[in-house]
Amino acid sequence: MSENEEGGQQPADEPTGRRRGVWRIGTPLVVAVSGALFAVSAADSEGTDLRPGRYTDLASLVAAEADGYAQLTDRVATLKQEVDSLTDEVDDAQVRRFQREIEDLKDPAGLEPRAGPGISVALSDAPDDLIEQAAADDTLDPNLLVVHQQDIQAVVNAMWAGGASAVTIQGQRVISTTGIKCEGSAVQLQGVPYPQPYRIKAVGDPATIVAALDAAPAVNGYRADAADPAVQVGWDLAVEDRVEAPAYAGLLDVSYAEPLK
């Protein structure tokens, strides 16, 4: 309470001069700062949502990534056709020699389709109930119950060792620059995530490839886990009368590479 000019008391709910002054200055300042933040947000978002909704399931993520990859692949194919067309118009002996060398290297580089007898291998995670049980009672390492990139790599390497002329994973041609890595609960192949089961196919003599798989220690370790009732990761091998391996159609640029010495 305070005395007014007539000796009375000032009501408690009436703002003082200091309070009125603070609001006169503070309100425009808050408005100005808010306007600045809106302007910065608009500039950063460039018309898009700054907080886009997250993918709620793996299928949506895989579909979105696959669509983006397909669009880039189509763009690469279109540009390649333009380059080939322009190259054909060049009447130069050196260019023709380089073109012949390129044609000779296309097949071993995986840029030509292959087909013939072979085998297929399917790798899959353990049943969901086992994974949930392992997470609940902490009796088993959950990492043993899922397929990892090293499991896929072990199968692919054994296939190459068995003389396979072409290998595919999820229908995608594997070449020397193909990268395989874990991406959450999926495996990323050439920039695109794929969910399990992982189907690996090889073109070549089935007996030789199977013998190479049987001789690979890493593959045998995985197969032992597949036979273990406490783990039960999936393993399925089948001999195929005809395996088709499409030509690799992705990007061929190598950003970081050094020749082997």
C-alpha positions in Angstrom: 0.0 0.0 0.0 1.1 3.6 -0.6 -0.3 7.1 0.1 -1.9 9.0 -2.8 -1.9 12.7 -3.2 -5.0 13.1 -1.1 -3.6 11.1 1.7 -5.6 7.9 0.8 -4.2 4.5 0.0 -3.6 3.4 -3.6 -5.5 0.1 -4.5 -3.2 -2.9 -4.5 -4.3 -4.0 -8.0 -3.5 -0.7 -9.7 -0.2 -1.0 -11.6 2.5 1.4 -10.6 4.3 3.7 -13.1 7.4 1.4 -13.1 5.2 -1.6 -14.1 3.4 0.4 -16.8 6.8 1.5 -18.2 8.1 -2.1 -18.3 5.0 -3.3 -20.3 5.2 -0.4 -22.7 8.8 -1.4 -23.5 8.6 -5.2 -23.2 5.5 -5.8 -25.3 6.9 -4.3 -28.5 10.2 -6.1 -27.9 8.6 -9.5 -27.5 6.6 -8.9 -30.7 9.8 -7.9 -32.6 11.7 -10.9 -31.4 8.8 -13.2 -32.3 8.7 -11.7 -35.8 12.4 -12.2 -36.2 12.1 -15.9 -35.2 9.2 -16.4 -37.6 11.3 -14.9 -40.4 14.3 -17.1 -39.6 12.1 -20.2 -39.5 10.6 -19.3 -42.9 14.0 -18.8 -44.4 15.4 -22.0 -43.0 12.5 -24.2 -44.0 12.2 -22.8 -47.5 8.5 -23.5 -47.5 8.8 -27.0 -46.0 8.0 -28.3 -42.5 10.8 -27.7 -40.1 9.6 -30.7 -38.0 8.4 -33.3 -40.5 6.6 -36.3 -39.2 8.8 -39.3 -38.5 8.4 -42.6 -40.3 6.3 -44.8 -38.0 7.3 -48.1 -39.6 10.2 -49.6 -41.5 8.0 -50.3 -44.6 7.4 -46.6 -45.1 11.1 -45.8 -44.8 12.1 -48.5 -47.2 9.4 -47.4 -49.7 10.5 -43.8 -49.5 14.2 -44.6 -49.9 13.5 -47.0 -52.7 11.4 -44.5 -54.6 14.2 -41.9 -54.2 16.8 -44.4 -55.4 14.7 -45.4 -58.4 14.3 -41.7 -59.4 18.1 -41.2 -59.3 18.7 -44.4 -61.2 16.3 -43.3 -63.9 18.1 -40.0 -64.1 21.5 -41.8 -64.4 20.1 -44.0 -67.2 18.8 -40.9 -69.1 22.1 -39.1 -68.8 24.0 -42.2 -69.9 22.0 -42.5 -73.0 22.8 -38.9 -73.8 26.5 -39.5 -73.2 26.5 -42.6 -75.4 24.6 -40.8 -78.2 27.1 -37.9 -78.1 30.0 -40.3 -78.1 28.7 -42.2 -81.1 28.7 -38.9 -83.0 32.4 -38.4 -82.4 34.5 -39.7 -85.3 37.8 -40.3 -83.6 40.0 -43.4 -83.6 41.1 -42.9 -79.9 37.5 -42.6 -78.8 36.5 -45.7 -80.7 39.4 -47.6 -79.0 38.3 -46.5 -75.6 34.8 -47.6 -76.4 35.9 -51.0 -77.4 37.9 -51.3 -74.1 34.7 -50.3 -72.2 32.7 -52.9 -73.9 35.2 -55.6 -73.1 35.1 -54.6 -69.4 31.4 -54.3 -69.0 30.8 -58.0 -68.3 33.4 -58.5 -65.7 32.4 -55.2 -64.1 28.8 -56.4 -63.6 27.4 -54.1 -66.2 26.0 -56.9 -68.3 23.2 -59.2 -67.2 24.0 -62.8 -66.4 21.8 -65.9 -66.1 22.2 -69.6 -65.6 22.2 -72.4 -63.0 23.0 -71.4 -59.5 21.9 -71.3 -55.9 19.9 -69.0 -53.6 20.3 -68.4 -49.9 17.8 -66.7 -47.6 18.9 -65.2 -44.2 16.3 -64.0 -41.7 15.9 -62.9 -38.1 14.8 -65.2 -35.4 11.1 -65.5 -34.7 9.6 -62.4 -33.0 8.7 -64.3 -29.8 12.3 -65.3 -29.2 13.5 -61.7 -29.8 10.9 -60.4 -27.3 11.8 -63.1 -24.8 15.5 -62.3 -25.1 14.8 -58.6 -24.5 12.6 -59.3 -21.5 14.6 -61.9 -19.5 18.1 -60.9 -20.6 19.2 -64.5 -20.9 20.5 -64.2 -24.5 22.4 -61.6 -26.4 19.7 -60.1 -28.8 22.4 -59.5 -31.4 22.6 -63.2 -32.0 18.9 -63.2 -33.1 19.2 -60.9 -36.0 21.0 -60.9 -39.4 24.0 -58.6 -39.6 25.9 -57.2 -42.5 28.9 -59.5 -41.8 26.5 -62.5 -42.2 25.5 -61.3 -45.6 29.1 -60.5 -46.5 30.3 -64.0 -45.4 27.7 -65.6 -47.8 28.6 -63.3 -50.7 32.4 -63.9 -50.2 31.9 -67.6 -50.1 29.9 -67.5 -53.3 32.7 -65.5 -55.0 35.2 -68.1 -53.7 33.1 -70.8 -55.2 33.4 -69.3 -58.7 30.1 -67.4 -59.0 30.0 -65.3 -62.1 27.3 -63.0 -60.7 25.8 -62.4 -57.3 22.6 -60.5 -56.3 21.2 -59.3 -53.0 17.5 -58.6 -52.9 17.6 -58.7 -56.7 20.3 -56.0 -56.9 23.6 -56.8 -58.7 26.6 -56.9 -56.5 29.8 -55.3 -57.9 33.2 -54.4 -56.6 32.0 -51.1 -55.1 28.8 -52.4 -53.6 28.5 -51.4 -49.9 26.6 -53.4 -47.4 25.9 -52.0 -43.9 23.5 -52.1 -41.1 20.9 -49.3 -40.9 18.8 -49.7 -37.8 16.8 -52.9 -38.1 17.5 -53.1 -41.8 20.5 -53.6 -44.0 21.4 -50.9 -46.4 22.6 -51.9 -49.9 23.9 -49.3 -52.3 22.2 -46.6 -50.3 18.8 -48.2 -50.0 17.6 -50.0 -46.8 16.0 -53.4 -47.2 14.2 -55.4 -44.5 14.8 -59.1 -43.9 14.6 -61.8 -45.1 17.7 -61.2 -47.2 17.8 -63.3 -50.4 21.2 -63.8 -51.9 21.6 -65.5 -55.3 24.6 -66.6 -57.3 25.0 -67.7 -60.9 27.5 -70.5 -61.2 28.1 -74.2 -60.7 25.8 -75.1 -57.8 28.1 -77.9 -56.4 31.2 -75.7 -56.3 29.3 -72.8 -54.7 27.8 -75.1 -52.0 31.2 -76.6 -51.3 32.6 -73.1 -50.8 29.8 -72.2 -48.4 30.4 -75.4 -46.4 34.1 -74.4 -46.2 33.5 -70.9 -44.9 34.0 -70.6 -41.1 31.8 -67.5 -40.8 29.0 -69.1 -42.7 29.3 -72.3 -40.6 29.0 -70.1 -37.5 25.8 -68.6 -38.7 24.4 -72.0 -39.7 25.2 -73.3 -36.2 23.1 -70.5 -34.7 20.3 -71.3 -37.2 20.3 -74.9 -35.9 20.3 -73.8 -32.2 16.7 -73.9 -30.8 17.6 -70.9 -28.6 18.6 -68.7 -31.6 16.8 -70.0 -34.7 18.0 -67.3 -37.1 16.8 -68.3 -40.6 18.9 -70.2 -43.1 17.5 -71.6 -46.4 19.6 -72.8 -49.3 18.2 -74.0 -52.6 19.7 -75.1 -55.9 18.2 -73.1 -58.8 17.9 -74.3 -62.4 18.1 -70.6 -63.5 19.2 -67.6 -61.6 18.9 -64.2 -63.3 21.3 -61.4 -62.3 20.4 -58.1 -63.9 23.1 -55.6 -65.0 24.2 -53.1 -62.3 22.4 -49.9 -63.0 23.6 -47.7 -60.2 26.2 -45.0 -59.9 29.7 -45.9 -60.9 31.7 -42.9 -59.5 34.3 -43.8 -56.9 35.0 -40.9 -54.5 37.7 -42.5 -52.4 39.8 -45.3 -53.9 43.4 -46.3 -54.3 44.8 -49.1 -56.5 45.9 -52.3 -54.7 49.7 -52.7 -54.5 
